[in-house]
């Protein structure tokens, strides 16, 4: 058994993988609550954990303490120049966010069925990364949906997007700001998909994960005319693949 842990900006997700790569147990915890996190019984079957952490040293310390208490050895994942045949063309490969790299590796190995793939991670920040011909060729980092909403709430006097709804032609300030933030995110995804299609002369597979994936799925399905691949545990799957490749 292998324990995979993905600490994002807001939440820490985890999964216990069997040797065949199937998830046996999965869970999530707010980063702010890690100090009180009760170690699940399923962790006891794992002697090794691989961790992706982009949330800073405080979260790293909390995870270290949890794994020490559970007597689980830890491997801290890092982006690499190449993993499982996927090349990392970032200017400095090791500086690519490890969560982005894990999501790319999982998309490449488990969900790619044509030369091009757009990998969308809709979390606190939105990342939109492109794979073409066995290589990560670049991507975007965009404020996520909640981040956009909070920016409007904090920097405008009379806008509260949290009370809004999605409307094609909004007729209230709340609906206009809510729909505007969502449209901005969808627009960024669609533009990158169009650019990738032009670059590779083929319609790319779109793989989406993250806390806002379910919110975006119906809109993207309507825009693309086909459902993107929803991969709820994409980063965790990538972490499993990264560690399994080294055994």
Buried (B, 14 or more C-beta within 10 A) or exposed (E): BBBBBBBBBBBBBBBBBEEEEEBEBBEEBEBEEBEEBEEBEBBBEBEBBBBBBBBEEEBBEBBBEBBEEBEBEBBEBEBBEEBBEBBBEBEEBEEBBBBBBBBBBBBBBBBBEEBBBBBBBBBBBBBBBBBBEEBBBBBBEBBBBBBBBBBBEEEEEEBBBEEBEEEEEBEEBBBBBBBBBBBBBBEBBBEBBEBBBEEBEEBBBBBBBBBBBEBBBEBBBEBBEEEBBBBBBBBBBBBBBBBBEEE
